[in-house]
Amino acid sequence: MSANPGNSIKALRPSPPERGSFPLDHFGDCKDAMTKYMKCLKLVNNENAPNCRLLAKDYLKCRMDNELMDKVDWRDLGLPTDEEEKNKGR
């Protein structure tokens, strides 16, 4: 008797990470940006504060620039584009 139903062996195929999952920053390339972002979150009790969103954008930009995640449009990440930020200040 076998523990494998049907006695067939299927090769396991690894799949890419789900969206929102990305490699660890083993070399600490974005550690400063991440630390600033985490401190901001702590100060605002994990609320979605505008100043923390800008720090999140800096952190994600660092990850994209260092190829720790795919380049993604800011709107897809729920963050304003640079043009939207400039227009908002007027």
C-alpha distances in whole Angstrom, upper triangle without the diagonal:
4,7,9,9,10,9,13,15,18,21,22,26,28,31,34,35,36,40,42,39,41,41,43,46,45,49,51,52,53,53,56,56,53,55,58,55,54,57,58,55,56,60,59,56,54,56,56,59,61,62,58,57,60,58,54,56,57,54,52,54,54,50,51,54,51,48,46,46,46,50,50,53,55,55,51,51,53,56,59,60,63,66,65,65,69,70,69,71,74
4,5,7,8,7,10,11,14,17,18,22,24,27,31,32,33,37,38,36,37,37,39,42,42,45,47,49,49,49,53,52,49,51,54,52,50,54,55,52,53,57,56,53,51,53,53,56,58,58,55,54,56,54,51,52,53,50,48,51,50,47,47,50,48,45,42,42,43,46,46,50,51,51,47,47,50,52,56,57,60,62,61,62,65,66,65,68,71
4,6,9,8,10,11,13,16,17,20,22,25,28,29,30,34,35,33,34,34,36,40,39,43,44,46,46,46,50,49,46,48,51,49,47,50,51,49,49,53,52,50,47,49,49,53,54,55,51,50,53,51,48,49,50,47,45,48,47,44,44,47,45,42,40,39,40,44,44,47,48,48,44,44,46,49,53,54,57,59,58,59,62,63,62,65,68
4,6,5,7,8,10,13,14,17,20,22,26,27,28,32,33,31,33,33,35,38,38,42,43,45,45,45,49,48,45,47,50,48,46,50,51,48,49,53,52,49,46,48,48,52,53,54,50,49,51,50,46,47,49,46,43,46,46,42,42,45,43,40,38,37,38,41,41,44,46,46,42,42,45,47,51,52,55,57,56,57,60,61,60,63,66
4,5,7,9,11,15,16,19,21,23,27,28,29,32,34,32,34,35,37,41,41,44,46,47,47,47,51,50,47,49,52,49,48,51,52,49,50,54,53,50,47,49,49,52,54,55,51,50,52,51,48,49,50,47,45,47,47,44,44,47,45,42,40,39,39,42,42,45,47,46,42,43,45,48,51,52,55,57,56,57,61,62,61,63,66
4,5,9,11,15,16,19,22,24,28,30,30,34,36,34,36,37,39,42,42,46,48,49,49,49,53,52,49,52,54,51,50,54,55,52,53,57,56,53,50,52,51,55,56,57,54,52,54,53,50,50,52,49,46,49,49,45,45,48,46,43,41,40,40,43,43,46,48,48,44,44,47,50,53,54,57,59,58,59,62,63,62,65,68
4,7,10,13,15,19,22,24,28,30,31,34,36,34,36,36,38,42,41,45,47,48,48,49,52,51,49,51,54,51,50,54,55,52,53,57,56,54,51,53,52,55,57,58,54,53,55,53,50,51,52,49,46,49,49,45,45,47,45,42,41,40,40,43,44,47,48,48,45,45,48,50,54,54,57,59,59,60,63,64,63,66,69
4,6,10,12,15,19,21,25,27,28,32,34,32,33,33,36,39,39,42,44,45,46,46,50,49,46,49,52,49,48,52,53,50,52,55,54,52,49,51,50,53,54,55,52,50,52,51,47,48,49,46,44,46,46,42,42,44,43,39,38,37,37,40,40,44,46,46,42,42,45,48,51,51,54,56,56,57,60,61,61,63,66
4,7,9,12,16,18,22,24,26,29,32,29,30,30,33,36,36,39,41,42,42,43,47,46,44,46,49,47,46,49,50,48,49,53,52,50,47,49,48,51,52,53,49,48,50,48,45,45,46,43,41,43,43,39,39,41,39,36,35,34,34,38,38,41,43,44,40,40,43,45,49,49,52,54,54,55,58,59,58,61,64
4,6,9,12,15,19,21,22,26,28,26,27,27,30,33,33,36,38,39,40,41,44,43,41,44,46,44,43,47,48,45,47,50,49,47,44,46,45,48,49,50,46,45,46,45,42,42,43,40,38,40,40,36,36,38,36,33,31,31,31,34,34,38,40,40,36,37,40,42,45,45,48,50,50,51,54,55,55,57,60
4,6,10,12,16,19,21,24,26,24,25,24,27,30,30,33,35,36,37,38,41,40,38,41,44,41,41,44,45,43,45,48,48,46,43,44,43,46,47,48,44,43,44,43,39,40,41,38,35,37,37,33,33,35,33,30,28,28,28,31,32,35,38,38,34,35,38,40,43,43,46,48,48,49,52,53,53,55,58
4,6,9,13,15,17,21,23,20,21,21,24,27,27,30,32,33,33,34,38,37,35,37,40,38,37,41,42,39,41,44,44,42,39,41,40,43,44,44,41,39,41,39,36,36,37,34,32,34,33,30,30,32,30,27,25,25,25,29,29,33,34,35,31,31,35,37,40,40,43,45,45,46,49,50,50,52,55
4,6,10,13,15,18,20,18,19,19,22,25,25,28,30,31,31,32,36,35,33,36,38,36,35,39,40,38,40,43,42,41,37,39,38,41,41,42,38,37,38,37,33,33,35,32,29,31,31,27,27,29,27,24,23,22,22,25,26,29,31,32,28,29,32,34,37,37,40,42,42,43,46,47,47,49,52
4,7,9,12,15,17,15,15,15,18,21,22,25,27,27,27,29,32,31,29,32,34,32,32,35,36,34,36,39,39,37,34,36,35,37,38,38,35,33,35,33,30,30,31,28,26,27,27,23,23,26,24,21,19,18,19,22,23,27,28,29,26,26,29,31,34,34,37,39,39,40,43,44,44,46,49
4,6,9,12,14,12,13,14,17,21,22,25,26,26,26,28,31,29,27,30,32,30,30,34,34,32,34,37,37,35,32,33,32,35,35,35,32,30,32,31,27,27,29,26,23,25,25,21,21,24,22,19,17,16,16,19,20,23,25,26,22,22,26,28,31,31,34,36,36,37,39,41,41,43,46
4,6,9,11,9,10,11,15,18,19,22,23,23,22,24,27,26,24,27,29,27,27,31,31,29,32,35,34,33,29,31,29,32,32,32,29,27,28,27,24,24,25,22,19,21,21,18,17,20,19,15,14,12,12,16,16,20,22,23,19,19,23,24,27,27,30,32,32,33,36,37,37,39,42
4,6,8,6,7,9,12,15,17,20,21,21,20,22,25,23,21,24,26,24,23,27,28,26,28,31,30,29,26,27,26,28,29,29,26,24,26,24,21,21,22,20,17,19,20,16,16,19,18,15,12,11,12,15,15,19,20,21,17,17,20,22,25,26,28,31,30,31,34,35,35,37,40
4,6,6,8,11,14,17,20,23,23,22,21,23,25,23,21,24,26,23,23,27,27,24,27,30,29,27,24,25,23,26,27,28,24,22,24,23,20,20,22,20,17,19,20,17,17,20,19,17,14,12,12,15,14,17,18,19,15,14,18,20,23,24,27,29,29,29,32,34,33,35,38
4,5,8,12,14,17,20,22,22,21,20,21,24,21,19,23,24,21,21,25,24,22,25,28,26,26,22,23,21,23,23,24,22,19,21,21,17,17,19,17,14,16,18,14,14,18,18,15,13,10,10,12,11,14,15,15,11,11,14,16,19,20,23,26,25,25,29,30,29,32,34
4,6,10,12,14,18,20,19,19,17,18,20,18,16,19,20,17,17,21,21,19,21,24,23,22,18,19,18,20,21,21,18,16,18,17,14,14,16,14,11,14,15,12,13,17,16,14,12,9,10,12,11,14,14,15,11,10,13,15,18,19,22,25,24,24,27,29,28,30,33
4,7,9,12,15,18,17,17,16,17,20,18,16,19,21,18,18,22,22,20,22,25,25,24,20,22,20,23,23,24,20,19,20,19,15,16,18,15,12,15,16,12,13,17,16,13,10,9,11,13,13,16,17,18,15,13,16,18,21,22,25,27,27,27,30,32,31,33,36
4,7,9,12,14,14,14,13,15,18,16,14,17,19,17,18,21,22,20,23,26,25,25,21,23,22,24,24,24,20,19,20,18,15,16,16,13,11,13,13,9,11,14,12,10,7,6,9,12,13,16,17,19,16,14,17,18,21,22,24,27,27,27,30,32,31,33,36
4,6,8,11,12,12,12,14,17,16,14,17,20,18,18,22,23,22,24,27,27,26,23,25,24,26,26,25,22,21,22,20,17,17,17,14,13,15,13,10,11,14,11,9,6,7,11,14,15,19,19,22,19,17,21,21,24,24,26,29,29,29,32,34,33,35,38
4,6,9,9,10,10,11,14,14,12,14,17,16,16,19,21,20,21,25,25,25,22,24,24,25,26,24,21,21,21,19,16,17,17,13,13,15,13,10,13,14,12,11,8,10,13,16,18,21,21,23,21,19,22,22,25,25,27,30,30,29,32,35,34,35,38
4,6,5,7,7,8,11,12,10,13,15,15,15,18,20,20,21,24,25,25,22,25,24,25,25,23,20,20,20,17,15,16,15,11,12,13,11,8,12,12,9,10,7,10,14,16,18,21,21,24,22,19,22,22,24,25,25,29,29,28,31,33,33,33,37
4,6,8,10,10,13,14,13,15,18,18,18,20,23,22,23,26,28,27,25,28,27,28,28,27,24,24,24,20,19,20,18,15,16,17,14,12,15,15,12,12,10,13,17,19,21,25,24,27,26,23,26,26,28,28,29,33,33,32,34,37,36,37,40
4,6,8,9,12,14,13,14,17,18,18,20,23,23,24,27,28,29,26,29,28,29,29,26,24,24,23,20,19,20,18,15,16,16,13,12,15,14,10,12,11,14,18,19,22,25,25,28,27,24,27,26,28,28,28,32,33,31,33,36,36,36,39
4,5,5,8,10,9,11,14,15,15,17,19,20,21,23,25,25,23,26,25,25,25,23,20,21,20,17,16,17,15,12,14,14,11,10,14,13,10,13,11,14,18,19,21,24,23,26,25,22,25,24,26,26,26,30,30,28,30,34,33,33,36
4,6,8,9,10,12,14,14,16,18,19,20,22,24,25,26,24,26,25,25,24,22,20,20,18,15,15,15,12,10,12,12,8,8,11,10,7,10,9,13,16,16,19,21,21,24,23,21,23,22,24,23,23,27,28,26,28,31,31,31,34
4,6,5,6,9,10,11,12,14,16,17,18,20,22,23,20,22,21,21,20,18,16,16,15,12,11,12,9,7,9,9,6,7,10,10,8,11,9,12,15,15,17,19,18,21,21,18,20,19,21,21,20,24,25,23,25,28,27,27,31
4,6,5,6,9,10,10,12,14,15,16,18,20,21,19,21,21,21,21,18,16,17,16,12,12,14,11,9,11,13,9,10,14,14,12,14,12,15,18,19,20,22,21,24,23,20,22,20,23,23,23,27,27,25,27,30,29,29,32
4,5,5,6,9,10,11,12,14,15,17,19,20,19,21,20,19,19,16,14,16,14,11,12,13,10,8,12,13,10,12,15,14,14,17,15,17,20,20,21,23,21,24,24,21,22,20,22,22,21,25,25,23,25,28,27,26,30
4,5,5,6,9,10,11,13,14,16,17,18,17,18,17,16,16,13,11,12,11,7,8,9,7,5,9,10,8,10,13,13,13,15,14,15,18,17,18,19,17,20,20,17,18,16,18,18,18,22,22,19,22,25,24,23,27
4,6,5,6,9,10,11,12,14,16,16,14,16,16,16,16,14,11,12,12,8,8,10,9,6,9,11,9,10,13,14,14,15,13,14,17,18,18,20,17,20,20,16,18,16,19,20,20,24,23,21,24,27,25,25,29
4,5,5,6,9,10,11,12,15,15,14,17,17,16,17,14,11,14,13,10,10,13,11,9,13,14,13,13,17,17,17,19,17,18,21,21,22,23,21,23,23,20,21,19,21,23,22,26,26,23,26,28,27,26,30
4,6,5,6,9,10,11,13,14,13,15,15,14,14,11,9,11,11,7,9,11,10,9,12,14,13,14,17,18,18,20,18,19,22,21,22,22,19,22,23,19,19,17,19,20,20,24,23,20,22,25,23,23,27
4,5,5,6,9,10,11,12,10,12,12,11,12,9,6,8,9,5,6,9,9,7,10,13,12,13,16,17,18,19,17,17,20,19,19,20,17,19,19,16,16,14,17,18,19,22,21,18,21,24,22,22,26
4,5,5,6,9,10,10,9,12,12,12,14,12,9,11,12,9,9,13,12,10,13,16,15,15,18,20,20,21,18,19,22,22,21,22,20,22,21,18,18,17,20,22,22,26,24,22,25,27,25,25,29
4,5,5,6,9,10,10,12,13,12,14,11,9,12,13,10,11,15,14,13,16,18,17,18,21,22,22,24,21,22,25,25,24,25,22,24,24,21,20,19,21,23,23,27,25,22,25,28,25,25,28
4,5,5,6,9,8,10,10,9,10,8,6,9,10,8,10,13,13,12,15,17,17,18,21,22,23,24,22,22,25,24,23,23,20,22,22,19,18,16,18,21,21,24,22,19,22,24,22,21,25
4,5,5,6,5,7,8,8,11,10,7,9,12,10,10,13,14,13,15,18,18,19,21,23,23,24,22,22,24,24,23,23,20,21,21,17,17,16,18,21,22,25,23,20,24,25,23,23,27
4,6,5,6,9,11,11,14,12,10,13,15,13,13,17,17,16,18,21,21,21,24,26,26,27,24,24,27,27,26,26,23,25,25,21,20,20,22,25,25,28,26,24,27,29,26,26,30
4,6,8,9,11,10,13,11,10,13,15,13,14,18,18,17,20,22,22,23,26,27,28,29,27,27,29,29,28,28,24,25,26,22,21,20,22,25,25,28,26,23,26,27,24,24,27
4,5,6,8,7,10,10,9,12,14,13,14,17,18,18,20,22,23,23,26,27,28,29,27,26,29,28,26,26,23,23,24,21,19,18,20,23,24,26,24,21,24,25,22,22,26
4,6,9,10,13,13,11,14,16,15,15,19,20,19,21,24,24,24,27,29,29,30,27,27,29,29,27,27,24,24,25,21,20,20,22,25,26,29,26,24,27,28,25,26,29
4,7,8,12,12,9,11,14,13,12,16,17,16,18,21,21,21,24,26,26,27,24,23,25,25,24,24,21,21,21,18,16,16,19,22,24,26,24,22,25,27,24,24,28
4,6,9,11,9,10,13,13,13,16,18,17,18,21,22,23,24,27,28,28,26,24,26,26,23,23,20,20,20,17,15,15,17,21,22,24,21,20,23,24,21,22,25
4,7,9,7,7,11,11,10,13,15,15,16,18,20,20,22,24,26,26,24,22,23,23,20,20,16,16,17,14,11,11,14,17,19,21,18,16,20,21,18,19,22
4,6,5,6,9,10,10,13,15,15,16,18,20,21,22,24,26,27,25,24,25,24,22,20,17,17,18,15,13,12,13,17,17,19,17,15,18,19,16,16,20
4,5,5,7,9,10,11,13,14,15,17,19,20,21,23,25,26,24,23,24,22,20,18,15,15,17,14,12,10,10,13,14,16,13,11,14,15,12,13,16
4,5,5,7,9,10,11,13,14,16,17,19,20,21,23,25,23,23,24,22,21,19,16,17,19,16,14,12,12,15,14,17,15,12,15,16,14,14,17
4,5,5,6,9,10,10,12,14,15,16,18,20,21,22,21,20,21,20,19,18,15,16,17,14,13,11,13,15,16,18,16,14,17,19,17,17,21
4,5,5,6,9,10,10,12,14,15,16,18,20,21,19,18,19,17,16,15,11,12,14,11,9,7,9,12,13,15,13,11,15,17,14,15,19
4,5,5,6,9,10,10,12,14,15,16,18,20,19,18,19,17,16,15,11,13,15,12,11,8,9,11,10,14,12,10,13,15,13,14,17
4,5,5,6,9,10,11,12,14,15,17,18,17,17,18,17,16,16,13,16,17,13,13,11,12,14,13,17,16,13,16,19,17,17,21
4,5,5,6,8,10,11,12,14,15,16,15,14,16,15,14,14,11,13,14,10,11,9,11,13,14,17,16,14,17,20,18,19,23
4,5,5,6,8,10,10,12,14,15,14,13,14,12,11,11,8,11,12,9,10,7,9,10,10,14,13,12,15,17,16,17,21
4,6,5,6,9,10,10,12,14,14,13,15,13,13,13,11,14,15,13,14,11,12,12,12,15,16,14,16,19,18,18,22
4,5,5,6,9,10,11,12,11,11,13,13,13,14,12,16,16,12,14,12,14,15,15,19,19,17,19,22,21,22,25
4,5,5,6,9,10,10,9,8,10,9,9,11,9,13,12,9,12,10,13,13,14,18,18,16,19,22,21,22,25
4,5,5,6,9,10,10,9,10,8,9,10,9,13,13,11,14,11,13,12,12,16,17,15,18,20,20,21,24
4,5,5,6,9,8,9,11,10,12,14,13,17,17,14,17,15,16,15,15,19,20,19,21,24,24,24,27
4,5,5,6,5,6,8,9,11,13,13,17,16,13,16,15,17,17,17,21,22,21,23,26,26,26,30
4,5,5,6,5,6,5,8,11,11,15,14,12,16,14,16,15,16,19,20,20,22,24,25,26,29
4,6,8,8,9,8,11,13,14,17,17,16,19,17,18,16,16,20,21,20,22,25,26,26,29
4,6,8,10,10,13,16,17,20,19,18,21,19,21,20,20,23,25,24,26,28,29,29,32
4,5,7,8,12,15,16,19,18,17,20,19,21,20,21,24,25,25,27,29,30,31,34
4,7,9,12,15,16,19,17,15,19,18,21,20,21,25,25,25,27,30,30,31,34
4,6,9,12,13,16,14,12,16,16,19,18,20,23,23,23,26,28,28,29,32
4,6,10,12,14,12,12,15,16,18,17,19,21,22,23,25,27,27,29,32
4,7,9,12,11,11,14,14,15,14,15,18,19,19,22,24,24,26,28
4,6,8,7,7,11,11,12,11,14,16,16,18,20,21,22,24,26
4,5,5,7,9,9,10,8,11,13,13,15,17,18,19,21,23
4,5,5,6,5,6,6,9,11,11,12,14,16,16,18,21
4,5,5,5,6,7,11,12,10,12,15,15,15,18,20
4,6,8,10,10,14,15,14,16,19,19,19,22,24
4,6,9,10,13,16,14,15,18,19,18,21,24
4,7,9,13,14,12,13,17,17,16,19,21
4,7,9,12,10,10,13,14,13,16,18
4,7,8,6,6,10,11,10,12,15
4,5,5,6,9,10,11,13,15
4,5,5,6,9,10,11,13
4,5,5,6,9,10,11
4,5,5,6,9,10
4,6,5,7,9
4,5,5,7
4,5,5
4,6
4
